[in-house]
Amino acid sequence: MKTILAPVDFSAATPAVVAAARETARAFGARLYLLHVAAPEPDFVGYSAGPQEVRDAIAGALHEERDELTALAEEARAAGADVAQLMVQGPTIEAVVQKADDLDADLIVMGSHGRGAVLRLLLGSVSEGVLRRAGRPVLIVPAARD
């Protein structure tokens, strides 16, 4: 195992995902890629980008997400992992699967938010979508239970 991809969304599940991916990467001497998939630009999905205030808010959010990703990568490096960080924009499932293909990842480590079956049926699940489409091993780190 040489390459592990860990998509993160900065939810409550993120610390457990990063820890599991980091320890797996360290155990195998693999490179860990932390990936954040940001929302696509409004014009990418067919909407006007809107006034300057909207564009500024989107840019600010992207900067904050990049800073959070950098902090996660630095923490993992401090714990002894070989880590790179990646941030892309687009539809989440497709972006994760594409990045796993681009990196020829040996494993994808991602979280489950622990939503119920009804909500998953209505909204879908990123982890379930990646699991179905990735064509490579996927380790699902369960959400913490209250």
Summary of the structure (lengths in Angstrom):
residues: 146
radius of gyration: 15.7
end to end distance: 33.7
largest distance: 49.0
contacts: 434
relative contact order: 0.22
helix: 50%
strand: 21%
